[in-house]
Every structure is written in C-alpha cells, then in structure tokens.
Amino acid sequence: MHLSRIYRHPIKALGVESLAEVTLTPGARLAGDRLWAVAHEAARLETEGGWAHCSNFIRGAKSAELMAITAVTSPGGLTLSHPKRPDITLNPETDGAALIDWVRPLCDPGRAAPARLVPVADGVTDNAMPWLSLLSHSSRQDLSAVMGRGLSPRRFRGNLWIEGAEPWAESGWIGRRLAIGDTVLEVTEPIDRCSATNVDPETGQADSDLLKALEDHRGNIDFGVFVAVIAGGPIAPGDPVTLL
C-alpha cells in the first residue's frame, strides 16, 4: 500500500486543495485544513475561534453548488475557483467581506445566508476530535462500480487517500495503527457520510443517492476512517503505508 493523494480544505466547504507534501503533528489535524469557516446568519458560536458544530456554517450538504469550488494557495493568497463564478484571490485575514459577496450566489437562497468568515484555531472538521480522514481508492472504485458511475475523490472531502488496500479493508482497521513513511497513525472510528456526497464536485449538482448505495451495498453509510497522529513527520504521495 502507498499514500496516493493529500487534500486539505483551507476554508470549510469552500474548496479542496491538493498538496505535494505535508508535515503531520501528533495530536493535531492536517496543517492548514479548515482553519476558516463561513458562519451563516443564524449561527450560534459559543466560543469565538473554537470548534463549533457544522450546523453553524454554510456547507455542501445544504448548498450543493459549494461542492464545485477548488482552492490553490500561493504567495499571492488563496485562490478559489468555481464553474459559475470568476476566480477570486484573497487573504482570509483581511478579505472576509469580499469572500461573502463571492460565495453568496452559490448558496441555497432558502437557507440562512452566509454572514461572516471566522477563524478556527485548531480546524473545524465535522468531528470535534483533532483527527484526519483516511480513505481508500479501492473502496471508491468498488462503490463506483456498484453505482455505475465514476466517483471523484473530491466528493468525499478527505485528507489522505491510499492505494493498494483490498476494497473496504480500512473498515476493519479500527483500533489498529499504521505507518505512512516514518509517521504513525491510529485508526479511531469509521466516518459516516452526509448528503454532500450525493453531489458531483465537477458540476455542483446532485446526481445520485450515494447514501442509499452505501446502505444497500455495505449495510451502513460509512466511507473512510478517522485517524489520530501518534508520531509525526513529513509525508508525501508515494510513501509506503504499512499496518503495524
């Protein structure tokens, strides 16, 4: 097995970014992942800058168009792209108002409107624990065959993708440890999926009932697993993945 891809999402729900390498830190999420989120007008954030439930933020499960955003970080700032919007390059520290204006047309008008960009010091994944997500291309390919359509990795908004495992083998790794290069990760629990996975990330349109397909095929709505970093260090696509 080997690591195939590394993804992060600088702003929650607003774009996926592919990385050539990253350094993992024990007890922490992926560096730079979901350090910002767009709170909507009905949000109730108890602790400014801390973790909050996903219901406080705009997200792909409620506004499908958001799933088609991609992101690239460069010395000039963070550039977001979408098939229906002009590219925007911004600094999240200073350009929150411009981002709100840019993303507003992509949000479901029947939902609470985007209100402000907020920082989240430790990242704001849907799980309050400081974990990463690990997913398998073999499982994705098996589910693609069941559904009769190719499923992009971007649909699942994960961090680490591996090649070479048996389909769905990762679901049996709960409680085990694995090494990626010199790092050590502990598999903590499965990831249950939401309706955002029904959306094609190329178009931002719902095109399938992936949750029903998972339920019919696997008896649950899990895809991928959460992992905790036990021993840190640099990782890059191509690094070997070994069960310990």
C-alpha positions in Angstrom: 0.0 0.0 0.0 1.1 3.6 -0.5 -0.2 7.1 0.0 -1.7 8.4 -3.2 -3.1 11.9 -2.5 -3.2 14.5 0.2 -6.0 17.0 0.3 -6.8 19.9 2.6 -9.6 22.5 2.7 -8.4 25.9 3.8 -11.9 27.2 4.3 -14.5 24.7 5.4 -16.8 23.7 2.5 -15.1 26.2 0.1 -12.7 24.3 -2.0 -10.3 21.4 -1.9 -6.6 21.8 -2.4 -4.1 19.1 -3.4 -0.8 19.0 -1.6 2.6 17.6 -2.7 3.7 17.1 0.9 2.7 18.0 4.5 4.2 17.5 8.0 1.9 15.7 10.5 1.9 16.8 14.1 1.0 14.4 17.0 -2.5 15.1 18.3 -3.3 17.6 15.6 -5.4 17.8 12.4 -3.8 18.2 9.0 -1.9 21.5 8.9 -3.9 24.3 7.2 -7.1 22.2 7.0 -10.4 24.0 7.7 -8.8 26.9 9.6 -11.6 29.1 8.4 -15.3 28.7 8.0 -18.2 30.9 6.8 -20.8 31.3 9.6 -24.3 31.9 8.4 -26.7 34.5 9.8 -28.4 32.0 12.2 -25.1 30.7 13.6 -24.7 30.4 17.4 -21.0 30.3 18.1 -20.4 29.8 21.8 -16.6 30.2 21.7 -15.2 32.5 19.1 -12.3 30.9 17.3 -13.0 27.4 18.7 -14.6 24.3 17.3 -18.3 24.5 16.6 -20.9 22.2 15.1 -21.1 22.1 11.3 -24.7 23.4 11.5 -23.3 26.9 12.2 -21.6 27.1 8.8 -22.5 27.0 5.2 -21.7 23.6 3.7 -22.1 21.3 0.7 -24.8 19.2 2.4 -27.1 22.3 2.3 -25.8 24.2 -0.7 -24.7 21.8 -3.4 -23.0 24.4 -5.6 -20.3 24.8 -2.9 -19.0 21.3 -3.7 -17.6 22.5 -7.1 -15.2 25.0 -5.5 -11.5 24.3 -5.8 -8.6 26.1 -3.9 -5.0 26.9 -4.6 -2.7 28.5 -2.1 0.2 30.6 -3.5 2.4 33.5 -2.3 -0.3 35.9 -3.6 -3.0 34.4 -1.4 -5.8 31.8 -1.6 -7.5 31.5 -5.0 -10.9 30.0 -5.1 -12.5 28.8 -8.4 -16.0 27.7 -9.4 -17.5 27.0 -12.8 -20.2 29.7 -12.3 -18.0 32.4 -10.6 -14.9 34.3 -11.6 -11.8 33.3 -9.7 -11.1 35.2 -6.5 -7.8 35.6 -4.8 -7.9 36.6 -1.1 -6.3 36.8 2.2 -8.7 35.3 4.8 -7.3 37.6 7.4 -8.5 40.7 5.6 -10.9 39.8 2.8 -13.8 38.2 4.6 -16.4 40.6 3.2 -15.2 40.0 -0.4 -15.5 36.3 0.1 -19.0 36.6 1.4 -20.0 38.5 -1.7 -18.3 35.9 -3.9 -19.9 32.9 -2.3 -23.4 34.2 -1.7 -24.7 33.3 -5.2 -23.6 29.7 -4.7 -25.7 29.3 -1.5 -29.2 27.9 -1.4 -31.4 31.0 -1.1 -33.8 29.0 1.1 -31.1 28.6 3.8 -29.6 31.0 6.2 -27.4 33.4 4.2 -23.6 33.5 4.6 -22.7 36.2 7.1 -19.0 36.3 8.1 -15.7 34.4 7.7 -14.5 33.2 11.1 -11.1 31.8 12.1 -10.9 28.4 13.9 -7.6 28.0 15.5 -7.4 24.2 15.6 -9.6 23.5 12.5 -13.3 22.8 12.2 -13.9 19.4 10.7 -17.3 17.8 11.4 -15.7 15.8 14.3 -14.6 17.7 17.4 -11.6 15.4 17.8 -8.3 16.5 16.2 -8.2 13.7 13.7 -7.5 13.3 10.0 -9.6 11.3 7.5 -8.1 8.4 5.6 -9.8 6.9 2.5 -9.1 4.1 0.1 -9.2 4.3 -3.7 -10.1 0.6 -3.9 -13.2 1.2 -1.8 -14.1 4.2 -4.0 -13.6 2.1 -7.2 -15.8 -0.7 -5.8 -18.6 1.8 -4.9 -18.2 3.4 -8.3 -18.8 0.0 -9.9 -21.9 -0.6 -7.8 -23.3 2.8 -8.7 -22.4 2.6 -12.4 -20.5 5.9 -12.4 -17.1 7.2 -11.6 -16.9 8.8 -8.2 -14.3 11.6 -7.8 -12.2 11.6 -4.6 -13.3 15.2 -4.2 -16.8 14.0 -3.4 -15.7 12.7 -0.1 -13.7 15.7 1.1 -11.0 13.6 2.8 -7.4 14.2 3.7 -5.3 11.1 3.0 -6.0 8.7 0.1 -4.3 5.3 -0.1 -3.8 2.9 -3.0 -3.2 -0.9 -2.8 -5.6 -2.0 0.0 -8.3 -4.5 -0.5 -11.7 -2.8 -1.0 -13.2 -1.8 2.4 -10.2 -3.3 4.3 -9.9 0.0 6.2 -13.3 -0.6 7.9 -11.6 -3.5 9.8 -8.7 -1.4 11.0 -10.4 0.3 13.9 -8.1 0.3 16.9 -5.0 -0.6 14.8 -2.1 1.5 13.9 -0.5 2.1 10.6 2.7 3.9 9.4 2.9 6.3 6.5 6.6 6.7 5.9 8.0 7.4 9.4 4.7 8.7 10.8 2.4 6.5 12.9 -1.4 6.9 12.9 -4.1 5.2 14.9 -7.4 4.3 13.3 -10.1 5.6 15.6 -13.6 5.2 14.1 -15.4 5.0 10.8 -16.7 8.1 9.0 -20.5 8.2 8.5 -21.4 10.2 5.5 -23.9 13.0 4.7 -25.8 14.2 1.7 -22.9 16.2 0.4 -21.6 13.0 -1.1 -24.6 12.9 -3.4 -23.2 15.9 -5.3 -20.9 15.8 -8.3 -17.9 18.1 -7.4 -17.3 18.9 -11.1 -20.8 20.5 -11.5 -22.0 21.2 -8.0 -25.3 19.3 -8.8 -26.7 16.3 -7.0 -26.5 13.3 -9.4 -27.0 10.2 -7.2 -28.1 8.8 -3.9 -24.8 7.7 -2.6 -26.0 7.2 0.9 -28.6 4.7 -0.2 -26.0 2.9 -2.4 -23.7 2.6 0.7 -26.6 1.3 2.8 -27.6 -1.2 0.2 -24.1 -2.3 -0.5 -22.5 -2.2 2.9 -25.3 -2.0 5.5 -24.2 1.4 6.7 -23.4 4.9 5.4 -19.7 4.7 6.3 -16.9 5.6 3.9 -13.3 6.0 5.2 -11.9 6.2 8.7 -10.7 8.8 11.1 -7.0 8.6 12.2 -5.1 10.2 15.1 -1.5 11.2 14.6 0.7 9.3 17.2 4.1 10.0 15.7 4.5 12.9 13.4 6.8 13.9 10.5 6.7 14.7 6.8 4.6 12.6 4.3 4.1 12.8 0.6 2.3 10.8 -2.1 4.3 7.6 -2.9 5.2 7.0 0.8 4.6 3.3 1.8 1.6 2.6 4.1 2.1 -0.3 6.5 -0.2 -1.8 9.1 1.5 -2.2 12.4 
